[in-house]
Amino acid sequence: MRNLNTNKLKYLLVLPVLFFTQCKLSDSSDKITVHQQWTVFETSFETSKEYANPFIDLEVNVVFESQGKQWIVPAVWSDGNKWTVRFAPPLTGEFTYYPDCSDKSNPDFKGKKQSIEVIPYGGENDLLKHGFLRISKNKRFFEHADGTPFLWLGDTWWKGLCKRLTWEGFQELTADRKSKGFNVVQIICGPYPDEDMMEERWENEGGKPYETIDFSEMNPAYFDYADRRIKHLVDNGIVPVIVGGWGRPQGGGRSTLAQVGLEGFKRHWRNIVARYGAYPVVWMVGGEVKDKHGPWSELAKYLKDTDPYKHILCYHSPGHPRKMLEDNSMFDFDMLAIGHAGMETVNRTFGLMNSCFEAVPKRPVLCGEACYEGHMQTNFQYIQRHMFWSFVLSGAAGHTYGAAGIWHAGVEGDPGHTGYWG
């Protein structure tokens, strides 16, 4: 696990070390840690009590409090008997925190409150300087917590956490996109599109994220490597739009949610929130999801309830975003994603976008997938420019670009998908 470091910190960041006697929280120190607003504060807790499968047998939260407000932050099971919490203070001033867990008979998560003193962020990263994203007051655009406008300029790296895209390649692609002005990357941390569950293609340097299809046996090594990539995007001023998994049916005709099960996907999303909620992220509950593909609305409600920061949330809709999921009340903006058939897709997307503009309640609208450049040797520059300018000048809150080869992390000898898309 690593902290979110910022450039040229004005203040010394001292991470607290919690000592344990019989693996209980120590009451021996009243030292207050100084930390910067919006950056990731990280600390760990341990227990001497054994659990057969700590990932599912014990849920640990850490409660942060300041100025009459409270944030209940899920902790990451870090292997062994250790849980780690990451917290990005949204306010300045003094915070207190203490752990809590689902096993009320475990005395190791009961102890004295600890404190941190939060000072203003002193670095140059705009994502941390201005705070997490939210919806503007007119419900049409995005802005930072301090009111600074944010124009969504996205790229599509659906399979960007897999090992086909090496760490060096990931850094090179990040630098290229940063130089071109991109400030958003849509990336999946979960089941991928156009391949079956548990394929080797899913692996990164640490292996697969889960050892079982019901997501009951989590592999911390996978997420440790994923951490490095998510953090690198943030360090470069790029907002990770983290997708929990792809929704439409895979081989055998069953959706990922049907194969994993709702409880397994809830565990998965809790793990994602615990790891990445303290970063300036956006959540996408699933890709190409519909009611007939499983209880995605219920999962989205769980995600909304679990996230202490209430990051903005959407789903990747293969049709009208107000209709593909009948209960879409928990989503903060509409994302359109209907295909790659050139101007036919552009015109259909434009029609759906206008319908979304007229829908109630008002929400920001953008195209999150359409006409990937080079897809099946089509959709080249003319289509890309036409889409961007026609959508944005008509009121879209931004736009997401996509390119064949990049979205699926294709390399020589392995296109990165099971099927013909690319």
Secondary structure, DSSP 8 states (H G I E B T S, - for coil): ------TT-SS--------EETTEE--S----EEEETTS-EEEEEE-SS--SSHHHH--EEEEEEETTEEEEEE-EE-STTEEEEEE--SS-EEEEEEEEES-TT-GGG----EEEEEE---SS-HHHHH-SEEE-TTSSSEEETTS-EE-EEEEE-TTTTSTTS-HHHHHHHHHHHHHTT--EEEEESS--TTS-TT-GGG-BTTB-SBSSTTS-SB-HHHHHHHHHHHHHHHHTT-EEEEE--B-S--TTS--HHHHH-HHHHHHHHHHHHHHHTTSS-EEEEEES--GGG--HHHHHHHHHHH-TT---EEEEESS-TTTSSS--TT-SSEEEEEE--HHHHHHHHHHHHHHHHHSSS---EEEEEES-BTGGG---HHHHHHHHHHHHTTT-SEEE--BTTTTTT-BTTB-SSSSS--
